[in-house]
Amino acid sequence: MLTISQLAAYAGVTVAAVRHYHKIDLLPEPERDRSGYRSYDAAAVVQLIRIHILASAGVPLAHVESLLEADPTSFAEHVTQIDDRLLSEVRQLQETRRRLAGLAAGEQLALPASVVGYLERLRDLGVDERYLEKERDAWIVVAAQVPDQIDAVIAKKHEDLGDPDVLWLYDLVSGVLDWAADDPRVVEVADVLERIATQAAEAGTAGDDGLDDHVGALLDAAAAQTSPAAERLLALLQGRGWKGLTRFERAAADNHTRDNARTLSSPAVTPAVASSSEPRAGITTGTDPPRR
């Protein structure tokens, strides 16, 4: 006869495990002898080994008893079900690992891969990292608002990076966070933004950006607070009859002109120009950069 410690050693488990199996009625608990000790026979060793093998294979303890009592056919069916469950768990864990790996860059926490790739391309172009952080945050909001359109929008913005005007504008506004309100480049940016808006209105190529008005206002407010230059740019544009930064449009116009004047923006912090029929991001101040 064996003590509980000897039983555990023979089966390769801990004494605590044996006691737990007793507690959940998985392993019969023998009566104590006159000295108050439990004594185990060879059958208990065999039963404990079988329990340990099944548990180590991933079988939930709640299912172990039914497997111990199953005939070969039922046993095979139970094992198949358990294997299917484990395979599903493996896939979930793999997906979790994939997402964790994607978070290493930080930006993939709340952005689709297309936007992350676009931001990486801007880094390769030498755009200031602080500026990219602002643009990234705006894209997070836009991607959440128009998830079905975001990949198409980004594809168009990649195309626009082939335009020398877009590259010039990125180079120009990359340091906008450090501009003073009286920086002469603010007027230059306003000129360019007004030109592209006017051209879009005349060509009738503007369309709906898909953004909720409240979201557009939120992005406008955030963009205006990025720097004194942003506030001045907004004032300059308002003085010229334009309003908004994320959604750049004529301040006073009839409905037809208002619709045509809209230069669909997305994040209020991107200086890339996109087709005026697509949602797009503006400069760090929140507007859309135009073509020369």
Short mmCIF file of the C-alpha atoms (twelve columns), coordinates in Angstrom:
data_MODEL
# 
_entry.id   MODEL 
# 
loop_
_atom_site.group_PDB 
_atom_site.id 
_atom_site.type_symbol 
_atom_site.label_atom_id 
_atom_site.label_alt_id 
_atom_site.label_comp_id 
_atom_site.label_asym_id 
_atom_site.label_seq_id 
_atom_site.Cartn_x 
_atom_site.Cartn_y 
_atom_site.Cartn_z 
_atom_site.pdbx_PDB_model_num 
ATOM 1   C CA . MET A 1   0.000   0.000  0.000   1 
ATOM 2   C CA . LEU A 2   1.145   3.545  -0.730  1 
ATOM 3   C CA . THR A 3   0.963   6.857  1.071   1 
ATOM 4   C CA . ILE A 4   -0.394  9.903  -0.725  1 
ATOM 5   C CA . SER A 5   3.152   11.181 -1.292  1 
ATOM 6   C CA . GLN A 6   4.236   7.871  -2.836  1 
ATOM 7   C CA . LEU A 7   1.109   7.788  -5.009  1 
ATOM 8   C CA . ALA A 8   1.803   11.290 -6.314  1 
ATOM 9   C CA . ALA A 9   5.432   10.411 -7.029  1 
ATOM 10  C CA . TYR A 10  4.515   7.274  -9.007  1 
ATOM 11  C CA . ALA A 11  2.038   9.221  -11.161 1 
ATOM 12  C CA . GLY A 12  4.274   12.271 -11.603 1 
ATOM 13  C CA . VAL A 13  1.903   14.752 -9.965  1 
ATOM 14  C CA . THR A 14  1.933   16.793 -6.776  1 
ATOM 15  C CA . VAL A 15  0.236   15.887 -3.534  1 
ATOM 16  C CA . ALA A 16  -1.876  19.017 -3.955  1 
ATOM 17  C CA . ALA A 17  -3.107  17.693 -7.320  1 
ATOM 18  C CA . VAL A 18  -4.111  14.388 -5.725  1 
ATOM 19  C CA . ARG A 19  -6.059  16.214 -3.035  1 
ATOM 20  C CA . HIS A 20  -7.754  18.374 -5.672  1 
ATOM 21  C CA . TYR A 21  -8.816  15.271 -7.624  1 
ATOM 22  C CA . HIS A 22  -10.271 13.906 -4.392  1 
ATOM 23  C CA . LYS A 23  -12.143 17.163 -3.828  1 
ATOM 24  C CA . ILE A 24  -13.814 17.145 -7.259  1 
ATOM 25  C CA . ASP A 25  -14.571 13.405 -6.994  1 
ATOM 26  C CA . LEU A 26  -12.319 12.539 -9.913  1 
ATOM 27  C CA . LEU A 27  -10.149 10.177 -7.896  1 
ATOM 28  C CA . PRO A 28  -11.810 8.087  -5.165  1 
ATOM 29  C CA . GLU A 29  -10.549 8.927  -1.716  1 
ATOM 30  C CA . PRO A 30  -9.749  5.846  0.394   1 
ATOM 31  C CA . GLU A 31  -10.724 5.469  4.022   1 
ATOM 32  C CA . ARG A 32  -8.093  6.344  6.594   1 
ATOM 33  C CA . ASP A 33  -6.418  3.528  8.506   1 
ATOM 34  C CA . ARG A 34  -6.227  3.280  12.299  1 
ATOM 35  C CA . SER A 35  -3.296  5.686  12.308  1 
ATOM 36  C CA . GLY A 36  -5.282  8.302  10.369  1 
ATOM 37  C CA . TYR A 37  -3.429  7.861  7.059   1 
ATOM 38  C CA . ARG A 38  -4.847  7.106  3.635   1 
ATOM 39  C CA . SER A 39  -3.461  4.050  1.868   1 
ATOM 40  C CA . TYR A 40  -3.552  3.633  -1.905  1 
ATOM 41  C CA . ASP A 41  -3.329  0.448  -3.959  1 
ATOM 42  C CA . ALA A 42  -2.083  -0.205 -7.518  1 
ATOM 43  C CA . ALA A 43  -5.496  0.575  -9.009  1 
ATOM 44  C CA . ALA A 44  -5.277  4.098  -7.626  1 
ATOM 45  C CA . VAL A 45  -1.883  4.540  -9.274  1 
ATOM 46  C CA . VAL A 46  -3.285  3.444  -12.644 1 
ATOM 47  C CA . GLN A 47  -6.327  5.737  -12.299 1 
ATOM 48  C CA . LEU A 48  -4.197  8.717  -11.290 1 
ATOM 49  C CA . ILE A 49  -1.805  8.183  -14.211 1 
ATOM 50  C CA . ARG A 50  -4.722  8.089  -16.644 1 
ATOM 51  C CA . ILE A 51  -6.132  11.296 -15.158 1 
ATOM 52  C CA . HIS A 52  -2.757  12.963 -15.389 1 
ATOM 53  C CA . ILE A 53  -2.269  11.930 -19.029 1 
ATOM 54  C CA . LEU A 54  -5.665  13.297 -20.049 1 
ATOM 55  C CA . ALA A 55  -5.236  16.522 -18.104 1 
ATOM 56  C CA . SER A 56  -1.748  17.068 -19.523 1 
ATOM 57  C CA . ALA A 57  -3.167  16.583 -23.033 1 
ATOM 58  C CA . GLY A 58  -5.477  19.530 -22.475 1 
ATOM 59  C CA . VAL A 59  -8.656  17.693 -21.555 1 
ATOM 60  C CA . PRO A 60  -10.711 19.835 -19.138 1 
ATOM 61  C CA . LEU A 61  -11.054 18.134 -15.774 1 
ATOM 62  C CA . ALA A 62  -14.830 18.301 -16.130 1 
ATOM 63  C CA . HIS A 63  -14.535 15.929 -19.117 1 
ATOM 64  C CA . VAL A 64  -11.908 13.569 -17.758 1 
ATOM 65  C CA . GLU A 65  -14.340 11.333 -15.891 1 
ATOM 66  C CA . SER A 66  -16.495 10.728 -18.953 1 
ATOM 67  C CA . LEU A 67  -13.401 9.832  -20.975 1 
ATOM 68  C CA . LEU A 68  -12.196 7.431  -18.315 1 
ATOM 69  C CA . GLU A 69  -15.498 5.597  -18.529 1 
ATOM 70  C CA . ALA A 70  -15.960 5.822  -22.315 1 
ATOM 71  C CA . ASP A 71  -15.771 2.926  -24.734 1 
ATOM 72  C CA . PRO A 72  -13.279 3.203  -27.625 1 
ATOM 73  C CA . THR A 73  -15.807 4.792  -30.009 1 
ATOM 74  C CA . SER A 74  -17.040 7.381  -27.521 1 
ATOM 75  C CA . PHE A 75  -13.485 8.079  -26.429 1 
ATOM 76  C CA . ALA A 76  -12.453 8.845  -30.023 1 
ATOM 77  C CA . GLU A 77  -15.422 11.170 -30.468 1 
ATOM 78  C CA . HIS A 78  -14.600 13.041 -27.248 1 
ATOM 79  C CA . VAL A 79  -10.972 13.391 -28.266 1 
ATOM 80  C CA . THR A 80  -11.970 14.786 -31.662 1 
ATOM 81  C CA . GLN A 81  -14.209 17.387 -30.012 1 
ATOM 82  C CA . ILE A 82  -11.452 18.398 -27.638 1 
ATOM 83  C CA . ASP A 83  -8.978  18.637 -30.503 1 
ATOM 84  C CA . ASP A 84  -11.360 20.912 -32.436 1 
ATOM 85  C CA . ARG A 85  -11.696 23.148 -29.378 1 
ATOM 86  C CA . LEU A 86  -7.951  23.313 -28.885 1 
ATOM 87  C CA . LEU A 87  -7.433  24.125 -32.576 1 
ATOM 88  C CA . SER A 88  -9.871  27.024 -32.250 1 
ATOM 89  C CA . GLU A 89  -8.001  28.273 -29.177 1 
ATOM 90  C CA . VAL A 90  -4.686  28.015 -31.038 1 
ATOM 91  C CA . ARG A 91  -6.058  30.125 -33.873 1 
ATOM 92  C CA . GLN A 92  -7.310  32.724 -31.423 1 
ATOM 93  C CA . LEU A 93  -3.920  32.848 -29.749 1 
ATOM 94  C CA . GLN A 94  -2.188  33.189 -33.112 1 
ATOM 95  C CA . GLU A 95  -4.464  36.081 -34.005 1 
ATOM 96  C CA . THR A 96  -3.721  37.689 -30.645 1 
ATOM 97  C CA . ARG A 97  0.019   37.322 -31.272 1 
ATOM 98  C CA . ARG A 98  -0.390  38.836 -34.739 1 
ATOM 99  C CA . ARG A 99  -2.185  41.840 -33.276 1 
ATOM 100 C CA . LEU A 100 0.399   42.248 -30.552 1 
ATOM 101 C CA . ALA A 101 3.176   42.171 -33.134 1 
ATOM 102 C CA . GLY A 102 1.326   44.833 -35.093 1 
ATOM 103 C CA . LEU A 103 1.148   47.042 -32.033 1 
ATOM 104 C CA . ALA A 104 4.936   47.201 -31.851 1 
ATOM 105 C CA . ALA A 105 4.904   50.246 -34.120 1 
ATOM 106 C CA . GLY A 106 2.286   51.928 -31.951 1 
ATOM 107 C CA . GLU A 107 0.260   53.291 -34.858 1 
ATOM 108 C CA . GLN A 108 -1.472  49.989 -35.584 1 
ATOM 109 C CA . LEU A 109 -3.349  50.122 -32.313 1 
ATOM 110 C CA . ALA A 110 -6.294  51.910 -33.946 1 
ATOM 111 C CA . LEU A 111 -5.369  52.246 -37.616 1 
ATOM 112 C CA . PRO A 112 -5.876  50.009 -40.641 1 
ATOM 113 C CA . ALA A 113 -2.763  48.755 -42.405 1 
ATOM 114 C CA . SER A 114 -3.325  51.105 -45.346 1 
ATOM 115 C CA . VAL A 115 -3.019  54.206 -43.156 1 
ATOM 116 C CA . VAL A 116 0.009   52.819 -41.318 1 
ATOM 117 C CA . GLY A 117 1.711   52.230 -44.663 1 
ATOM 118 C CA . TYR A 118 0.929   55.759 -45.780 1 
ATOM 119 C CA . LEU A 119 2.380   57.261 -42.605 1 
ATOM 120 C CA . GLU A 120 5.489   55.138 -43.037 1 
ATOM 121 C CA . ARG A 121 5.914   56.487 -46.548 1 
ATOM 122 C CA . LEU A 122 5.710   60.024 -45.165 1 
ATOM 123 C CA . ARG A 123 8.460   59.142 -42.700 1 
ATOM 124 C CA . ASP A 124 10.599  57.985 -45.593 1 
ATOM 125 C CA . LEU A 125 10.015  61.383 -47.200 1 
ATOM 126 C CA . GLY A 126 11.428  63.064 -44.099 1 
ATOM 127 C CA . VAL A 127 8.215   64.492 -42.669 1 
ATOM 128 C CA . ASP A 128 8.667   65.616 -39.062 1 
ATOM 129 C CA . GLU A 129 7.668   62.960 -36.506 1 
ATOM 130 C CA . ARG A 130 5.713   65.416 -34.351 1 
ATOM 131 C CA . TYR A 131 3.668   66.395 -37.379 1 
ATOM 132 C CA . LEU A 132 3.050   62.730 -38.193 1 
ATOM 133 C CA . GLU A 133 1.711   62.149 -34.691 1 
ATOM 134 C CA . LYS A 134 -0.923  64.824 -35.295 1 
ATOM 135 C CA . GLU A 135 -1.801  63.364 -38.661 1 
ATOM 136 C CA . ARG A 136 -1.967  59.860 -37.207 1 
ATOM 137 C CA . ASP A 137 -4.419  60.945 -34.525 1 
ATOM 138 C CA . ALA A 138 -6.672  62.559 -37.096 1 
ATOM 139 C CA . TRP A 139 -6.591  59.451 -39.296 1 
ATOM 140 C CA . ILE A 140 -7.696  57.383 -36.301 1 
ATOM 141 C CA . VAL A 141 -10.866 59.454 -36.085 1 
ATOM 142 C CA . VAL A 142 -11.482 59.399 -39.830 1 
ATOM 143 C CA . ALA A 143 -10.888 55.641 -40.158 1 
ATOM 144 C CA . ALA A 144 -13.426 55.023 -37.407 1 
ATOM 145 C CA . GLN A 145 -15.963 57.243 -39.178 1 
ATOM 146 C CA . VAL A 146 -15.570 55.920 -42.735 1 
ATOM 147 C CA . PRO A 147 -14.067 52.409 -42.389 1 
ATOM 148 C CA . ASP A 148 -15.436 51.270 -45.743 1 
ATOM 149 C CA . GLN A 149 -13.828 54.184 -47.603 1 
ATOM 150 C CA . ILE A 150 -10.494 54.512 -45.852 1 
ATOM 151 C CA . ASP A 151 -8.490  52.131 -48.045 1 
ATOM 152 C CA . ALA A 152 -9.645  53.873 -51.226 1 
ATOM 153 C CA . VAL A 153 -8.858  57.264 -49.709 1 
ATOM 154 C CA . ILE A 154 -5.344  56.176 -48.784 1 
ATOM 155 C CA . ALA A 155 -4.757  54.652 -52.216 1 
ATOM 156 C CA . LYS A 156 -5.598  58.038 -53.755 1 
ATOM 157 C CA . LYS A 157 -3.286  59.825 -51.341 1 
ATOM 158 C CA . HIS A 158 -0.453  57.527 -52.379 1 
ATOM 159 C CA . GLU A 159 -1.102  58.576 -55.976 1 
ATOM 160 C CA . ASP A 160 -1.053  62.229 -54.966 1 
ATOM 161 C CA . LEU A 161 2.421   61.851 -53.518 1 
ATOM 162 C CA . GLY A 162 3.594   61.682 -57.111 1 
ATOM 163 C CA . ASP A 163 2.565   65.325 -57.525 1 
ATOM 164 C CA . PRO A 164 5.489   67.754 -56.897 1 
ATOM 165 C CA . ASP A 165 3.031   70.197 -55.316 1 
ATOM 166 C CA . VAL A 166 2.073   67.664 -52.672 1 
ATOM 167 C CA . LEU A 167 5.680   66.897 -51.857 1 
ATOM 168 C CA . TRP A 168 6.407   70.603 -51.658 1 
ATOM 169 C CA . LEU A 169 3.514   71.195 -49.316 1 
ATOM 170 C CA . TYR A 170 4.574   68.357 -47.017 1 
ATOM 171 C CA . ASP A 171 8.041   69.819 -46.903 1 
ATOM 172 C CA . LEU A 172 6.567   73.251 -46.198 1 
ATOM 173 C CA . VAL A 173 4.238   72.335 -43.355 1 
ATOM 174 C CA . SER A 174 6.392   69.641 -41.767 1 
ATOM 175 C CA . GLY A 175 7.635   72.248 -39.313 1 
ATOM 176 C CA . VAL A 176 4.315   74.043 -38.872 1 
ATOM 177 C CA . LEU A 177 4.140   73.209 -35.174 1 
ATOM 178 C CA . ASP A 178 7.073   75.578 -34.623 1 
ATOM 179 C CA . TRP A 179 5.780   78.432 -36.767 1 
ATOM 180 C CA . ALA A 180 4.946   81.738 -35.156 1 
ATOM 181 C CA . ALA A 181 1.637   83.371 -36.043 1 
ATOM 182 C CA . ASP A 182 3.403   85.964 -38.223 1 
ATOM 183 C CA . ASP A 183 5.424   83.402 -40.189 1 
ATOM 184 C CA . PRO A 184 5.115   84.395 -43.896 1 
ATOM 185 C CA . ARG A 185 4.601   80.759 -44.848 1 
ATOM 186 C CA . VAL A 186 1.136   80.902 -43.281 1 
ATOM 187 C CA . VAL A 187 0.013   83.263 -46.047 1 
ATOM 188 C CA . GLU A 188 1.628   81.021 -48.637 1 
ATOM 189 C CA . VAL A 189 -0.257  77.997 -47.359 1 
ATOM 190 C CA . ALA A 190 -3.515  79.960 -47.346 1 
ATOM 191 C CA . ASP A 191 -2.949  80.955 -50.982 1 
ATOM 192 C CA . VAL A 192 -2.408  77.353 -51.993 1 
ATOM 193 C CA . LEU A 193 -5.403  76.066 -50.060 1 
ATOM 194 C CA . GLU A 194 -7.685  78.700 -51.534 1 
ATOM 195 C CA . ARG A 195 -6.472  77.931 -55.023 1 
ATOM 196 C CA . ILE A 196 -7.211  74.226 -54.792 1 
ATOM 197 C CA . ALA A 197 -10.628 74.857 -53.257 1 
ATOM 198 C CA . THR A 198 -11.509 77.294 -56.014 1 
ATOM 199 C CA . GLN A 199 -10.309 74.894 -58.695 1 
ATOM 200 C CA . ALA A 200 -12.367 72.071 -57.171 1 
ATOM 201 C CA . ALA A 201 -15.465 74.270 -57.107 1 
ATOM 202 C CA . GLU A 202 -15.005 75.363 -60.719 1 
ATOM 203 C CA . ALA A 203 -14.400 71.797 -61.856 1 
ATOM 204 C CA . GLY A 204 -17.380 70.502 -59.874 1 
ATOM 205 C CA . THR A 205 -15.302 67.625 -58.548 1 
ATOM 206 C CA . ALA A 206 -16.110 68.028 -54.857 1 
ATOM 207 C CA . GLY A 207 -18.286 65.534 -53.063 1 
ATOM 208 C CA . ASP A 208 -19.437 64.377 -49.650 1 
ATOM 209 C CA . ASP A 209 -16.617 63.393 -47.303 1 
ATOM 210 C CA . GLY A 210 -18.757 61.036 -45.252 1 
ATOM 211 C CA . LEU A 211 -17.745 62.661 -41.969 1 
ATOM 212 C CA . ASP A 212 -20.276 63.613 -39.340 1 
ATOM 213 C CA . ASP A 213 -20.532 67.397 -38.840 1 
ATOM 214 C CA . HIS A 214 -19.664 67.051 -35.171 1 
ATOM 215 C CA . VAL A 215 -16.547 65.043 -36.020 1 
ATOM 216 C CA . GLY A 216 -15.499 67.656 -38.552 1 
ATOM 217 C CA . ALA A 217 -15.933 70.381 -35.931 1 
ATOM 218 C CA . LEU A 218 -13.964 68.334 -33.413 1 
ATOM 219 C CA . LEU A 219 -11.053 67.920 -35.827 1 
ATOM 220 C CA . ASP A 220 -11.203 71.607 -36.728 1 
ATOM 221 C CA . ALA A 221 -10.950 72.595 -33.067 1 
ATOM 222 C CA . ALA A 222 -8.046  70.218 -32.449 1 
ATOM 223 C CA . ALA A 223 -6.215  71.456 -35.548 1 
ATOM 224 C CA . ALA A 224 -6.667  75.110 -34.609 1 
ATOM 225 C CA . GLN A 225 -5.007  74.450 -31.258 1 
ATOM 226 C CA . THR A 226 -1.856  72.884 -32.673 1 
ATOM 227 C CA . SER A 227 0.026   76.169 -33.051 1 
ATOM 228 C CA . PRO A 228 -0.424  79.957 -33.321 1 
ATOM 229 C CA . ALA A 229 0.153   79.551 -37.058 1 
ATOM 230 C CA . ALA A 230 -2.898  77.315 -37.296 1 
ATOM 231 C CA . GLU A 231 -5.087  79.902 -35.634 1 
ATOM 232 C CA . ARG A 232 -3.822  82.605 -37.976 1 
ATOM 233 C CA . LEU A 233 -4.362  80.421 -41.030 1 
ATOM 234 C CA . LEU A 234 -7.950  79.873 -39.985 1 
ATOM 235 C CA . ALA A 235 -8.441  83.614 -39.540 1 
ATOM 236 C CA . LEU A 236 -6.888  84.346 -42.945 1 
ATOM 237 C CA . LEU A 237 -9.158  81.879 -44.670 1 
ATOM 238 C CA . GLN A 238 -12.220 83.199 -42.888 1 
ATOM 239 C CA . GLY A 239 -11.292 86.702 -44.008 1 
ATOM 240 C CA . ARG A 240 -11.253 85.434 -47.591 1 
ATOM 241 C CA . GLY A 241 -14.714 83.931 -47.295 1 
ATOM 242 C CA . TRP A 242 -13.857 80.353 -46.405 1 
ATOM 243 C CA . LYS A 243 -14.717 78.390 -43.293 1 
ATOM 244 C CA . GLY A 244 -13.591 75.173 -41.678 1 
ATOM 245 C CA . LEU A 245 -10.325 73.323 -41.864 1 
ATOM 246 C CA . THR A 246 -11.294 69.681 -42.016 1 
ATOM 247 C CA . ARG A 247 -14.239 70.561 -44.241 1 
ATOM 248 C CA . PHE A 248 -13.033 73.530 -46.245 1 
ATOM 249 C CA . GLU A 249 -15.915 75.428 -47.910 1 
ATOM 250 C CA . ARG A 250 -17.318 78.836 -48.764 1 
ATOM 251 C CA . ALA A 251 -18.676 80.613 -45.699 1 
ATOM 252 C CA . ALA A 252 -21.606 82.187 -47.530 1 
ATOM 253 C CA . ALA A 253 -23.055 80.547 -50.599 1 
ATOM 254 C CA . ASP A 254 -26.231 78.943 -51.876 1 
ATOM 255 C CA . ASN A 255 -26.581 75.194 -51.549 1 
ATOM 256 C CA . HIS A 256 -25.288 74.401 -55.034 1 
ATOM 257 C CA . THR A 257 -22.159 76.495 -54.636 1 
ATOM 258 C CA . ARG A 258 -21.669 75.224 -51.099 1 
ATOM 259 C CA . ASP A 259 -21.688 71.613 -52.255 1 
ATOM 260 C CA . ASN A 260 -19.309 72.262 -55.127 1 
ATOM 261 C CA . ALA A 261 -16.918 74.308 -53.006 1 
ATOM 262 C CA . ARG A 262 -16.363 71.594 -50.455 1 
ATOM 263 C CA . THR A 263 -12.871 70.091 -50.606 1 
ATOM 264 C CA . LEU A 264 -13.420 66.797 -48.923 1 
ATOM 265 C CA . SER A 265 -10.901 66.451 -46.193 1 
ATOM 266 C CA . SER A 266 -10.156 63.744 -43.788 1 
ATOM 267 C CA . PRO A 267 -7.807  64.165 -40.869 1 
ATOM 268 C CA . ALA A 268 -7.299  67.771 -40.158 1 
ATOM 269 C CA . VAL A 269 -3.603  67.338 -40.007 1 
ATOM 270 C CA . THR A 270 -2.432  65.949 -43.318 1 
ATOM 271 C CA . PRO A 271 -0.758  68.033 -45.966 1 
ATOM 272 C CA . ALA A 272 -1.318  65.667 -48.834 1 
ATOM 273 C CA . VAL A 273 -3.685  66.643 -51.557 1 
ATOM 274 C CA . ALA A 274 -6.229  64.102 -52.665 1 
ATOM 275 C CA . SER A 275 -8.789  64.110 -55.385 1 
ATOM 276 C CA . SER A 276 -11.467 66.588 -54.473 1 
ATOM 277 C CA . SER A 277 -14.007 63.812 -54.805 1 
ATOM 278 C CA . GLU A 278 -12.432 61.792 -51.989 1 
ATOM 279 C CA . PRO A 279 -12.187 62.374 -48.241 1 
ATOM 280 C CA . ARG A 280 -8.693  63.617 -47.470 1 
ATOM 281 C CA . ALA A 281 -6.556  65.158 -44.798 1 
ATOM 282 C CA . GLY A 282 -5.503  68.733 -44.623 1 
ATOM 283 C CA . ILE A 283 -2.318  70.210 -43.283 1 
ATOM 284 C CA . THR A 284 -1.416  70.175 -39.623 1 
ATOM 285 C CA . THR A 285 -3.855  73.001 -39.238 1 
ATOM 286 C CA . GLY A 286 -6.547  70.842 -40.691 1 
ATOM 287 C CA . THR A 287 -6.884  71.840 -44.335 1 
ATOM 288 C CA . ASP A 288 -6.319  70.175 -47.656 1 
ATOM 289 C CA . PRO A 289 -3.232  71.133 -49.639 1 
ATOM 290 C CA . PRO A 290 -3.885  72.115 -53.214 1 
ATOM 291 C CA . ARG A 291 -2.151  71.578 -56.482 1 
ATOM 292 C CA . ARG A 292 -0.274  74.405 -58.066 1 
# 
